[in-house]
Amino acid sequence: MNKKIYTIVAFSLALLLTSCGSEDKKNVVDNSPAIVVKTSQVDTNGNSPFLSVSGKIQASNSADLSTRMMGYVNKVHVNVGDKVSKGQLLVSINNADLQAKRAQVNAGITEAKAAFNNALKDYNRFENLFSENSASQKEMDDMTANFQMAKARLESANQMKNEINAQFTYSNITAPFSGTVTSKNVEAGNMANPGVPLISIETPRNFEVMAMVPETEISEIKKGTTVDVLVKSINQTIKGKVTEVSTSAKNTGGQYLVKIALDKTEVNILSGMFTTIQFPVERKSKSELVLVPSESIITNGQLTGLYTVSQSNTALLRWLRLGRTYGDQVEVLAGLNAGETYIVSAEGKLYNGVKISVQ
């Protein structure tokens, strides 16, 4: 009897402990704050029968200015955003060594001039003597040779001066055309090195678009074709005209370069803005092109992916197989379908299973 009672009590205690354990598990709640994220939906170009490609705006007239000499920068006379005129001084580089060389060259010119004038007098005098048969042919030949050598030395000294003057132009960087300063890569006291850009300028409000067209479509693109250019950041469409069509993809990864001149517009566009260009030709490839922003891609070794949103509002890392790059977007060949939602940016560190709050 006692044995039966002990058995019943032990069984009841086991049930009680099991019940308590399950209640404790039910009461465990994840109270960690959710990470605020921004999401987007997968873009495709399959909605339109016309060919659309990505491109990037750049100034039609731009220049990266550098020097051919090495030296310390004395002063940078402009800042980013400044408007400059053709010939305006932008950067001054220390040229003390050039000044010393110029002084040496000037001294050499003075010496060469004196020698030339003296040789010229001797030549004229012996020419008169030779005409009067008072000087031999040998003496006349020697005077002629001496005169020619003095003349050559003077010419050489003058050319050395021209060379020094040309080098002085590299110590004073001036604007090759009127425009706006877009970047400044040097400050006073820095060392300027040959070929390294110091200042960049461009002509404002005169833009073109560089686009990459797949090989399946390039044969349909003709010079002079009018196209629609959608500027994504401001959601404005501008007309443009095809001005150049490349016939080789040797250096562009299998895609062909197409240049489009934008029409004059009052729309506030800037160099570097990404665009979508729609050509008035029917796409040959009917498959949908899945595109996502390059900045949302996660790289881990040789693996690439991005975070998607699960049904329980948590981050879910999805590994992808990527294709070609179109401007600021990259093609997804496998791992993501049209219409799916993915995370563009987050206000915290993302990892698989972390709670998120879609902004």
C-alpha positions in Angstrom: 0.0 0.0 0.0 2.7 2.4 1.0 4.6 1.5 -2.2 1.5 2.4 -4.3 1.1 5.8 -2.5 4.8 6.6 -3.1 4.3 5.8 -6.8 1.3 8.1 -7.1 3.1 10.9 -5.3 6.2 10.6 -7.5 4.1 10.6 -10.6 2.2 13.7 -9.4 5.5 15.5 -8.7 6.8 14.7 -12.1 3.7 16.1 -13.7 4.0 19.2 -11.6 7.6 19.8 -12.5 6.9 19.2 -16.2 4.1 21.6 -16.1 6.2 24.2 -14.4 9.0 23.7 -16.9 6.7 24.2 -19.8 5.2 27.3 -18.2 8.7 28.7 -17.7 9.5 28.1 -21.4 6.2 29.8 -22.4 7.1 32.8 -20.3 10.5 33.3 -22.0 9.9 36.3 -24.2 12.5 38.0 -26.5 12.5 41.6 -25.2 15.4 42.7 -27.4 14.5 45.8 -29.4 13.7 45.4 -33.1 16.2 46.8 -35.6 14.6 49.5 -37.8 15.2 48.7 -41.5 14.2 50.1 -44.9 13.0 47.6 -47.5 12.4 47.6 -51.2 10.8 45.3 -53.7 12.7 43.5 -56.4 12.8 45.6 -59.6 12.4 43.9 -63.0 12.5 45.3 -66.5 10.0 42.9 -67.8 7.0 45.3 -67.6 8.0 47.1 -70.8 8.5 45.6 -74.2 11.2 48.3 -74.9 14.9 48.0 -74.1 15.9 49.7 -70.9 19.5 49.9 -69.5 21.2 51.6 -66.6 23.5 54.5 -67.1 25.4 57.3 -65.3 25.4 61.1 -65.8 28.7 62.8 -66.4 29.7 66.3 -67.6 30.3 66.5 -71.3 33.4 68.7 -70.7 35.5 67.7 -67.7 39.2 67.6 -66.8 41.4 66.1 -64.0 44.4 68.5 -63.7 47.8 67.3 -62.7 51.4 68.4 -63.0 54.5 67.0 -64.7 56.8 68.1 -62.0 57.3 67.1 -58.3 57.2 69.7 -55.6 55.5 71.1 -52.5 52.2 72.9 -53.0 52.5 76.5 -52.0 48.9 77.4 -52.3 45.5 76.1 -53.5 43.6 79.1 -54.8 40.1 77.5 -55.1 37.7 75.4 -53.3 35.1 72.8 -54.4 32.1 74.5 -55.9 34.0 77.6 -57.0 33.4 78.9 -60.5 36.6 79.5 -62.4 37.5 81.2 -65.7 39.8 79.9 -68.5 43.4 80.6 -67.5 42.7 81.3 -63.9 45.4 80.2 -61.4 44.2 77.1 -59.4 47.3 75.7 -57.7 50.8 77.0 -57.1 53.7 74.6 -56.7 57.1 75.5 -55.2 59.4 76.3 -58.1 62.6 77.5 -56.4 64.7 74.9 -58.3 63.2 76.1 -61.6 64.1 79.7 -60.7 67.7 78.7 -60.0 67.8 76.9 -63.4 66.4 79.9 -65.2 69.1 82.1 -63.7 71.7 79.7 -64.9 70.1 79.6 -68.4 69.9 83.4 -68.5 73.6 83.6 -67.6 74.4 81.1 -70.4 72.4 83.2 -72.9 74.4 86.3 -71.9 77.7 84.4 -72.4 76.5 82.8 -75.7 75.4 86.3 -77.0 78.8 87.8 -76.3 80.5 84.9 -78.0 78.2 85.1 -81.0 78.7 88.9 -81.4 82.4 88.5 -81.2 82.4 85.6 -83.7 80.1 87.7 -86.0 82.6 90.6 -86.0 85.5 88.3 -86.8 83.6 86.7 -89.5 82.6 90.0 -91.1 86.2 91.3 -90.9 87.7 88.1 -92.4 85.1 88.2 -95.1 86.3 91.6 -96.2 89.9 90.5 -96.0 89.2 87.4 -98.0 87.4 89.5 -100.7 90.6 91.6 -100.9 92.8 88.5 -101.0 94.3 89.5 -97.7 93.2 86.3 -95.9 93.6 82.7 -97.0 90.8 80.2 -97.7 91.8 78.2 -94.6 91.5 81.3 -92.4 88.1 82.1 -93.9 86.9 78.6 -93.3 88.0 78.7 -89.7 86.2 82.0 -89.1 83.1 80.6 -90.8 83.1 77.5 -88.6 83.7 79.5 -85.4 80.8 81.8 -86.3 78.5 78.8 -87.0 79.4 77.2 -83.7 78.8 80.5 -81.8 75.4 80.8 -83.5 74.5 77.2 -82.6 75.5 77.7 -78.9 73.3 80.8 -78.7 70.3 78.9 -80.3 70.8 76.1 -77.8 70.8 78.5 -74.9 67.6 80.1 -76.1 65.9 76.7 -76.5 66.9 75.8 -72.9 65.2 79.0 -71.8 62.0 77.9 -73.7 62.2 74.5 -71.9 62.5 76.2 -68.5 59.6 78.5 -69.3 57.5 75.4 -70.3 58.3 73.8 -66.9 57.1 76.9 -65.1 53.6 76.3 -66.6 53.5 73.0 -64.8 54.3 74.7 -61.5 51.2 76.9 -61.9 48.1 74.9 -62.6 45.5 77.0 -64.5 42.0 76.3 -65.7 41.9 75.0 -69.3 38.3 76.2 -69.7 35.7 78.0 -67.7 33.7 75.8 -65.3 33.2 74.7 -61.8 35.6 72.9 -59.4 34.2 69.5 -58.6 37.1 68.1 -56.4 40.2 69.2 -54.7 42.7 66.5 -53.9 45.6 68.5 -52.5 46.2 71.1 -49.8 49.0 73.6 -49.2 52.1 71.8 -48.0 51.3 68.5 -49.7 53.7 67.0 -52.2 52.5 67.2 -55.8 53.5 64.2 -57.9 53.5 63.9 -61.7 50.3 62.5 -63.1 48.3 62.5 -59.8 45.1 64.6 -60.2 45.2 67.8 -58.1 42.0 69.6 -59.1 39.0 68.5 -61.2 36.7 70.9 -63.0 33.8 70.5 -65.3 31.5 72.7 -67.4 28.1 72.9 -65.6 24.7 72.2 -67.2 26.2 70.3 -70.1 25.7 66.6 -69.5 25.9 63.3 -71.2 25.0 59.7 -70.1 27.2 56.7 -70.4 25.2 53.5 -70.8 26.2 49.8 -71.2 24.1 47.8 -73.7 24.1 44.0 -73.8 25.4 42.3 -76.9 22.0 40.9 -77.8 20.6 44.4 -78.2 23.5 46.6 -79.5 22.8 46.0 -83.2 19.5 47.8 -82.8 21.0 51.0 -81.3 21.7 53.7 -84.0 23.5 57.0 -83.7 21.1 59.9 -83.6 18.3 58.0 -82.0 16.2 60.0 -79.5 15.8 58.3 -76.1 14.1 58.8 -72.7 16.4 59.2 -69.7 14.9 58.7 -66.3 17.0 60.2 -63.5 16.1 58.0 -60.6 17.1 60.2 -57.6 14.7 63.0 -58.7 12.2 60.9 -60.7 12.5 63.1 -63.7 12.6 62.1 -67.4 14.8 64.0 -69.8 15.2 63.6 -73.6 18.6 62.7 -75.0 20.2 61.7 -78.3 22.6 58.9 -79.0 26.0 60.4 -80.1 28.3 57.4 -79.9 27.9 53.7 -80.3 30.9 51.5 -79.5 31.6 48.6 -81.9 33.8 46.7 -79.4 33.3 45.2 -76.0 36.9 44.2 -75.5 37.4 46.4 -72.5 33.9 46.7 -71.1 33.1 43.1 -69.9 30.9 42.0 -72.8 28.7 45.1 -72.9 28.9 47.9 -75.4 29.3 51.5 -74.5 26.7 54.0 -75.7 27.0 57.7 -75.1 23.9 59.9 -75.0 23.9 63.7 -75.0 21.2 65.1 -72.8 19.0 68.0 -74.0 19.3 71.3 -72.2 17.0 71.3 -69.2 16.1 73.3 -66.0 16.0 70.0 -64.0 18.6 70.0 -61.3 20.8 67.1 -62.4 24.4 66.5 -61.3 27.3 64.4 -62.4 27.3 60.9 -60.9 23.5 60.5 -60.8 22.3 57.1 -62.0 19.7 56.8 -64.8 17.5 54.4 -66.7 17.6 54.8 -70.5 14.7 53.6 -72.5 15.5 53.0 -76.2 12.7 53.0 -78.7 13.5 49.5 -79.8 11.8 46.2 -78.8 13.8 44.0 -76.5 15.0 40.8 -78.0 15.4 39.1 -74.7 12.0 38.6 -73.1 13.2 37.2 -69.8 12.8 39.4 -66.7 16.0 41.0 -65.4 16.0 40.9 -61.6 17.9 43.9 -60.3 18.9 45.0 -56.7 21.1 47.9 -55.5 24.8 46.9 -55.2 24.9 48.6 -51.7 22.5 46.0 -50.3 24.6 43.0 -51.2 26.4 41.1 -48.4 29.7 39.5 -49.2 31.2 36.6 -47.1 34.3 35.2 -48.8 33.2 34.1 -52.3 29.5 34.0 -51.2 27.1 36.9 -51.9 23.6 37.5 -50.7 21.2 40.0 -49.1 18.8 40.1 -46.2 15.1 39.5 -46.8 12.1 39.8 -44.5 10.6 36.6 -43.1 6.9 36.1 -42.2 7.7 36.6 -38.5 9.3 40.0 -39.2 12.9 38.7 -38.7 15.9 39.1 -41.0 16.7 36.2 -43.2 19.9 36.0 -45.2 19.4 34.8 -48.7 22.5 33.6 -50.7 22.4 34.7 -54.4 24.1 34.1 -57.7 24.9 37.4 -59.3 25.3 38.5 -62.9 26.3 41.7 -64.6 26.3 45.2 -63.0 24.1 47.9 -64.4 25.2 51.3 -62.9 24.3 51.1 -59.2 22.4 47.9 -59.6 23.4 44.3 -60.0 21.6 41.4 -61.8 20.4 38.5 -59.7 20.6 35.2 -61.7 19.3 32.9 -58.9 18.1 33.1 -55.3 15.5 36.0 -55.6 12.3 36.3 -57.5 10.4 39.3 -58.8 8.1 40.9 -56.3 10.0 39.7 -53.2 11.0 42.2 -50.5 14.5 42.7 -49.3 16.3 44.9 -46.8 18.1 48.0 -48.3 19.5 49.5 -45.1 19.3 49.0 -41.3 20.0 51.1 -38.2 21.8 48.2 -36.5 23.8 45.0 -37.2 21.7 42.4 -39.0 22.0 38.7 -38.6 19.8 35.7 -39.2 16.7 35.7 -37.0 17.1 39.2 -35.5 13.9 41.1 -35.0 13.3 43.9 -37.4 10.8 46.8 -37.8 10.1 47.9 -41.3 10.1 51.7 -41.6 
